[in-house]
Amino acid sequence: MLVPLKNMKMRVIPNKKLLDLSADPNVDLSEEYTLMNAPKGWMSGDFDLFPAGASQVAALIKEVKPVKAIIDEMVS
């Protein structure tokens, strides 16, 4: 699910609060969730403060390797 945050959108794992809020066309999710609440939500595990992010690292994957190759690199 994409959540609008001012000038950007963030892919997140939806929780009950987010699904309930997004069902209401009068709710502005960018006002409900702010990046200022993200660290507190992540540190406390309270994802009603800020939903858990998802897939942000997918763009950083350049190569898919077998597990054996990864382990060999780590221990060499």
DOLUM-277658 format. One record per residue (C-alpha): residue number from 1; x, y, z. Coordinates in pm, whole numbers, always signed. Layout:
SITE   k   east  north     up
SITE NUM      X      Y      Z
...
END
This chain:
SITE   k   east  north     up
SITE   1     +0     +0     +0
SITE   2   +133   +347    -84
SITE   3    +91   +621   +176
SITE   4   +126   +983    +62
SITE   5   +368  +1181   +278
SITE   6   +370  +1541   +161
SITE   7   +578  +1539   -161
SITE   8   +642  +1165   -176
SITE   9   +474   +829   -140
SITE  10   +600   +544    +74
SITE  11   +523   +174    +33
SITE  12   +412    +35   +370
SITE  13   +269   -275   +529
SITE  14    -94   -184   +601
SITE  15   -226   -228   +954
SITE  16   -585   -201  +1080
SITE  17   -559   +170  +1159
SITE  18   -419   +250   +815
SITE  19   -686    +43   +639
SITE  20   -960   +212   +842
SITE  21   -820   +560   +770
SITE  22   -771   +494   +400
SITE  23  -1134   +381   +368
SITE  24  -1250   +731   +467
SITE  25  -1224   +969   +167
SITE  26  -1214  +1271   +403
SITE  27   -893  +1161   +580
SITE  28   -563  +1305   +461
SITE  29   -307  +1032   +530
SITE  30    -20  +1278   +490
SITE  31   -157  +1468   +788
SITE  32   -221  +1153   +993
SITE  33   +125  +1002   +936
SITE  34   +432  +1223   +942
SITE  35   +796  +1128   +909
SITE  36   +852  +1287  +1249
SITE  37   +661   +993  +1405
SITE  38   +857   +728  +1215
SITE  39  +1153   +685  +1453
SITE  40   +925   +669  +1758
SITE  41   +699   +415  +1585
SITE  42   +991   +200  +1475
SITE  43  +1167   +210  +1814
SITE  44   +852   +140  +2015
SITE  45   +692   -103  +1770
SITE  46   +375   +111  +1771
SITE  47   +293   +107  +1403
SITE  48    -21   +313  +1463
SITE  49   +222   +608  +1493
SITE  50   +378   +527  +1157
SITE  51   +324   +218   +941
SITE  52   +610    -24   +881
SITE  53   +793    +41   +557
SITE  54   +819   -227   +290
SITE  55  +1027   -283    -23
SITE  56  +1246    +26     +5
SITE  57  +1561   -183    -40
SITE  58  +1431   -361   -350
SITE  59  +1578    -90   -572
SITE  60  +1922   -152   -419
SITE  61  +1936   -517   -525
SITE  62  +2174   -537   -819
SITE  63  +2230   -913   -832
SITE  64  +2059  -1227   -703
SITE  65  +2314  -1477   -576
SITE  66  +2285  -1830   -442
SITE  67  +2308  -1852    -64
SITE  68  +2629  -2054    -91
SITE  69  +2799  -1772   -283
SITE  70  +2692  -1515    -21
SITE  71  +2820  -1731   +267
SITE  72  +3146  -1800    +83
SITE  73  +3196  -1422    +42
SITE  74  +3123  -1360   +408
SITE  75  +3370  -1616   +541
SITE  76  +3650  -1559   +291
END
